[in-house]
Amino acid sequence: MKDNEVLTDARIIKLFEPFTLSSVMVVRIACSDLALEGDMALKLFDRRFATQLRKDEKLRPWT
């Protein structure tokens, strides 16, 4: 780990489904080194899980 890196843990509290182009969830984080605490929205884009895009383009689900 580099000197300017900080590690923390996040716990997924809630998922917003169905996923479209991005996965959205509420995560709970406690990182005193960055003064981050509480529930936060996390939006991730990973085209492998872009359910709506796969339906629109008639692509098979990612496995």
VOPAGU-2260 file (C-alpha; in pm, 1 decimal, decimal comma):
REM VOPAGU-2260
SITE   aa  ch    i         X         Y         Z
SITE  MET   A    0       0,0       0,0       0,0
SITE  LYS   A    1     126,6     348,2     -86,6
SITE  ASP   A    2     160,9     619,5     176,7
SITE  ASN   A    3    -129,2     824,0      37,0
SITE  GLU   A    4    -373,3     528,9      12,5
SITE  VAL   A    5    -642,6     460,5     270,2
SITE  LEU   A    6    -832,0     132,7     300,0
SITE  THR   A    7   -1185,0     102,6     430,7
SITE  ASP   A    8   -1477,5    -137,6     421,6
SITE  ALA   A    9   -1824,9     -75,1     286,2
SITE  ARG   A   10   -2135,2    -280,0     355,0
SITE  ILE   A   11   -2416,1    -294,8      98,2
SITE  ILE   A   12   -2739,1    -192,2     269,6
SITE  LYS   A   13   -2981,7    -175,5     -23,1
SITE  LEU   A   14   -2981,4    -251,1    -396,8
SITE  PHE   A   15   -3198,9     -60,7    -642,4
SITE  GLU   A   16   -3318,5    -315,5    -896,2
SITE  PRO   A   17   -3364,7    -382,3   -1178,3
SITE  PHE   A   18   -3023,4    -261,3   -1289,7
SITE  THR   A   19   -3029,1     -63,0   -1612,8
SITE  LEU   A   20   -2697,6      74,5   -1735,8
SITE  SER   A   21   -2556,7     106,5   -1385,1
SITE  SER   A   22   -2589,6     -68,9   -1053,0
SITE  VAL   A   23   -2705,0     164,3    -776,5
SITE  MET   A   24   -2689,7      78,0    -410,3
SITE  VAL   A   25   -2676,1     229,7     -64,7
SITE  VAL   A   26   -2354,6     144,3     116,0
SITE  ARG   A   27   -2257,5     204,2     476,5
SITE  ILE   A   28   -1900,9     319,6     522,1
SITE  ALA   A   29   -1694,1     421,9     821,9
SITE  CYS   A   30   -1358,9     574,0     734,6
SITE  SER   A   31   -1237,7     815,4     999,7
SITE  ASP   A   32    -914,9     882,5     805,6
SITE  LEU   A   33   -1122,6    1050,0     532,2
SITE  ALA   A   34   -1398,1    1180,6     761,3
SITE  LEU   A   35   -1652,4     959,6     582,1
SITE  GLU   A   36   -1923,5     794,4     785,9
SITE  GLY   A   37   -2279,7     687,0     724,7
SITE  ASP   A   38   -2494,4     569,0     436,7
SITE  MET   A   39   -2401,0     680,8      86,4
SITE  ALA   A   40   -2523,1     617,0    -265,5
SITE  LEU   A   41   -2282,7     422,3    -484,3
SITE  LYS   A   42   -2335,9     404,4    -859,8
SITE  LEU   A   43   -2124,4     159,4   -1057,1
SITE  PHE   A   44   -2110,3     108,6   -1430,0
SITE  ASP   A   45   -2006,7    -233,2   -1550,2
SITE  ARG   A   46   -2134,4    -316,5   -1896,3
SITE  ARG   A   47   -2132,5    -687,3   -1813,5
SITE  PHE   A   48   -2425,4    -622,7   -1580,9
SITE  ALA   A   49   -2607,7    -365,2   -1798,4
SITE  THR   A   50   -2932,8    -561,8   -1801,6
SITE  GLN   A   51   -3137,0    -304,1   -1992,4
SITE  LEU   A   52   -2867,8    -253,3   -2256,5
SITE  ARG   A   53   -2845,2    -629,9   -2310,0
SITE  LYS   A   54   -3223,5    -649,8   -2358,2
SITE  ASP   A   55   -3226,7    -353,3   -2597,6
SITE  GLU   A   56   -2943,9    -499,0   -2805,5
SITE  LYS   A   57   -3083,3    -854,4   -2780,4
SITE  LEU   A   58   -2766,7    -984,2   -2617,9
SITE  ARG   A   59   -2741,7   -1287,3   -2393,1
SITE  PRO   A   60   -2699,0   -1231,1   -2018,4
SITE  TRP   A   61   -2339,4   -1209,5   -1904,9
SITE  THR   A   62   -2212,8   -1522,2   -1730,7
